[in-house]
């Protein structure tokens, strides 16, 4: 019973960390560094979750995308269905669809490395939630 009461707090913490991490990347995406706020109209966030069948992970995806769209950005979501190979394919698809920031809840820290490295080569910022990548450059939002 105690875990059930903690789940909403953990979800809120992860969402807040994800939104904060995303907000930290926005100024770097602005055309003019002198602008006080980044223009989010061109922001396309690709959100790859390990599984939308998990209520907590689904909530993270929905709430993160809600924050992004309310800020004027666009959010594309994929469900890896607990498959590391599918998640790599999903991330490649998000990049092909124009994502210029990636938020990933990795199925597997080792398995996501090729997708992270590909995004790094394309200068696409990568934020991981709840877990991280064993390779490449990522900003990790992990609830404690």
C-alpha positions in Angstrom: 0.0 0.0 0.0 2.8 2.4 0.8 4.2 2.0 -2.8 0.9 3.1 -4.2 1.0 6.3 -2.3 4.6 7.0 -3.5 3.8 6.3 -7.2 2.2 9.7 -7.9 5.0 11.5 -6.2 7.6 9.6 -8.2 5.7 10.3 -11.4 5.5 14.0 -10.6 9.2 14.1 -9.7 10.2 12.5 -13.0 7.9 14.7 -15.0 9.2 17.8 -13.3 12.7 16.7 -13.9 12.0 15.9 -17.5 10.3 19.3 -18.1 13.2 21.0 -16.3 15.8 19.2 -18.4 13.9 20.0 -21.6 13.6 23.7 -20.6 17.4 23.7 -20.1 17.9 22.7 -23.7 15.5 25.3 -25.2 17.9 28.3 -24.9 20.5 26.4 -26.9 17.9 25.9 -29.7 17.0 29.6 -30.0 18.2 31.4 -33.1 19.3 34.5 -31.2 21.2 33.9 -27.9 20.1 37.4 -26.8 16.5 36.4 -26.8 15.1 36.2 -23.2 13.1 33.1 -24.0 13.5 30.4 -26.7 11.0 30.2 -29.5 9.3 26.8 -29.0 7.3 26.9 -32.3 10.0 24.9 -34.1 10.4 22.5 -31.2 9.6 18.9 -32.1 10.2 16.5 -29.2 10.4 12.8 -29.9 9.3 10.9 -26.8 10.2 7.2 -26.8 8.9 5.2 -23.9 9.8 1.7 -22.9 6.1 0.8 -22.7 2.7 2.5 -22.7 1.2 -0.5 -20.9 2.7 0.7 -17.7 0.5 3.3 -16.1 3.5 5.3 -14.6 5.4 5.4 -17.9 2.2 6.3 -19.8 1.6 9.2 -17.3 5.2 10.4 -17.8 4.7 10.4 -21.6 1.3 12.1 -21.5 2.3 14.8 -19.0 5.7 15.6 -20.6 3.9 15.9 -24.0 1.3 18.1 -22.4 3.9 20.5 -21.1 5.6 20.6 -24.5 2.4 21.3 -26.5 1.3 23.9 -24.0 4.6 25.7 -24.6 3.9 25.7 -28.3 6.0 22.7 -29.3 5.1 19.5 -30.9 5.4 16.0 -29.3 5.7 12.7 -31.1 5.4 9.6 -29.0 6.4 6.0 -29.6 5.9 2.8 -27.6 8.9 0.4 -27.6 6.6 -2.3 -26.1 9.6 -3.4 -23.9 11.7 -4.2 -26.9 15.2 -2.6 -27.2 15.4 -3.3 -31.0 12.0 -1.7 -31.5 13.0 1.3 -29.4 16.1 1.8 -31.6 13.8 1.7 -34.6 11.3 4.0 -33.0 14.0 6.6 -32.2 15.3 6.5 -35.8 11.7 7.1 -36.9 11.3 10.0 -34.5 14.5 11.6 -36.0 13.2 11.0 -39.6 9.9 12.7 -38.6 11.8 15.8 -37.6 12.4 15.5 -33.8 15.0 18.0 -32.8 15.0 16.9 -29.1 14.6 13.3 -27.9 13.2 12.2 -24.5 13.8 8.5 -24.0 12.7 6.1 -21.2 15.2 3.4 -22.2 14.1 -0.3 -22.3 17.8 -1.2 -21.8 20.8 1.1 -21.0 23.1 -0.9 -23.3 20.5 -1.4 -26.0 19.7 2.3 -26.5 23.4 3.3 -27.2 23.2 3.1 -31.0 20.2 5.4 -31.1 21.8 7.9 -28.7 25.0 7.9 -30.7 23.1 8.5 -33.9 21.2 11.5 -32.3 24.5 12.8 -30.9 26.0 12.7 -34.5 23.1 14.8 -35.6 23.4 17.3 -32.7 20.0 16.3 -31.4 19.8 16.7 -27.6 18.9 13.5 -25.7 17.2 13.4 -22.3 16.7 10.1 -20.6 14.2 9.4 -17.9 14.4 7.0 -15.0 17.3 5.2 -16.6 20.3 6.3 -18.7 22.3 5.2 -21.7 25.6 3.3 -21.3 27.1 5.4 -24.2 26.7 8.7 -25.9 25.9 12.1 -24.4 22.6 12.4 -22.5 21.0 14.5 -19.8 19.4 12.1 -17.3 16.2 12.8 -15.3 16.0 10.1 -12.7 13.6 10.1 -9.7 15.3 9.2 -6.4 
